[in-house]
Amino acid sequence: MKIKRIAIVGGGSAGWLSANHLGLELLRDSEVEITLIESVDIPVIGVGEGTVPALRASLQSFGIREADIILQCDATFKTGVKFVDWMTVDKREKDNFYYHSFDLTYPGGYDVTPYWLGSKNVEYSKLSSAYCLSEENRCPKRKSSPSYQGVINYAYHFDAAKFTTLLSDNAKKRFGIRHIFETIKQVALHEDGSIQGFYYESGEYEEFDFYIDCSGFSSVLFDKALAVPFVDRSDQILTDCALALQVATDPREEIFPYTKATAHGSGWVWDIPLTTRRGTGFVYSSQHMSDAEAISEFSKYHGKDLEDTDVRKIPMKAGFREKLWEKNCVALGLAGGFVEPLEATSLYVTDFCASMVAKRIPVTREEIPLYAKSCNAIARLIWDRVIDFIRVHYAVSNRRDTSFWRDVTEGVGLSDVLAERLELWRYSIPQRTDFPSTYDFFLVESYLMVLYGMDYPTRVPAMTERIGNLSKNAIVEHLSRSSELADSLLSQRQWLTEFKEYSATHKS
């Protein structure tokens, strides 16, 4: 039987990203109709305001103009993540921060890490061109930069609700996605356990051939109807709560081009700058800090009492569904899995898996098992390695000042893969060959920045004088070029202001 009717349950960013991916791939088949079902009863989490560079390719493929992202979503540019206070300040009193930048730490394309380990005459983060640019709040694009291109690699910060609206408008106008507002009262199943249709609160009943569960933590289809088991990883990721608060900003303030992640005694704080406000969040472990203590510490971060403000508490449980694809249903977004928002991994996984599924939507129901098997294997590998990457940020810290930091560094286990890699990297610098899977989202370049941003003790390799001099000169030339590049760029605030002024006077 041919699959002609596809239902997406959930209208958040996961649902509309999926709608655009499906619309893009299935537009050529006039027999296929895609319906997105949105319920007003399911709240939108709406704090996923940071992204990774890979999203740019998806948005461009959807036909969305970068100008519309900037103008309609209060967007700013992101060059990476700045990690503050993730280490104990040592006697050298060096700045207690490092960057995981999107721009590589290979000056002139040359890997100077072996030399750097022996000298450490510069912070490892400075080996990326993004360092100077980020520290001086510069924009990673010039006025003349083409759409979706910059002088260095970048991603976005944006208002999550406005971004969802942009995706929704594009999916409906460009791909003809049908959009209805209904609350699912009951899910009907076929005799084989696959999904047959929905009984709505309105009294209507509707059937589809294939289903995408994007209903968030509620997981209306995968959890409640299909009972797909949840693989709990809270034994590795201890942070299980977040307080979220939006803070208005002065339009004259500079806009830093990175997500700031500031560690505290029982977790960390995210700080994401948009054009008119900052999205902030206090991530913590409820095993190590009470809600009252979290509010108190979050208040200290903001320099004001937040007790009576609109702070939202968001429970978080690290883990993922045992399968991405069960029978005639796929789970994407929070319905499929979640790990704390340290590296914007949730949207990263959602975008990739939505694209993968869209390219693998079977023509007939008989093909489902074949596609499901391969997609499930890939999704499991992705989640395992993403959790490893989040875990490594804690595992290699030298902080031991609170019970939380003692637990996350010494008391919590690692996956076998991560434990083996960390042991290997005590004797040998991470290499591309240490990451044999295509679906390791965070490869050697990312691990180098985190490990050596936090002074991971890799054995210093032997080096000839010639290679040492080449590396030293490459670093000196790189630092000079990076400084000159930053000086040649506008501040992010100025670039965005001038872009919006130009757009307002040149409307097509």
Secondary structure, DSSP 4 states (H G I P E B T S, - for coil): -B--EEEEE--SHHHHHHHHHHHHHHTT-TT-EEEEEE-TTS-------B--THHHHHHHHTT--HHHHHHHTT-EEE-EEEEESSS---TT---SEEEEESS-S-GGG---HHHHHHH--S-GGGGSTHHHHHHTTB-SS-TTPPTT--SS--EEE--HHHHHHHHHHHHHHHH--EEEE--EEEEEE-TTS-EEEEEETTS-EEE-SEEEE--GGG-IIIIIIT-PPEEE-TTT----EEEEEEEE--TTS---SSEEEEEETTEEEEEEE-SSEEEEEEEE-TTT--HHHHHHHHHHHHTS--TTS-PEEEE---EEES-SEETTEEE-GGGTEE--STTSHHHHHHHHHHHHHHTT--SBGGGHHHHHHHHHHHHHHHHHHHHHHHHHHHHT----SSHHHHIIIIIS---HHHHHHHHHTTTS---GGG---TT-SS-HHHHHHHHHHTT--PPPPP--HHHHHHHHHHHHHHHHHHHHHHHTS-BHHHHHHHHHHHHHHS--
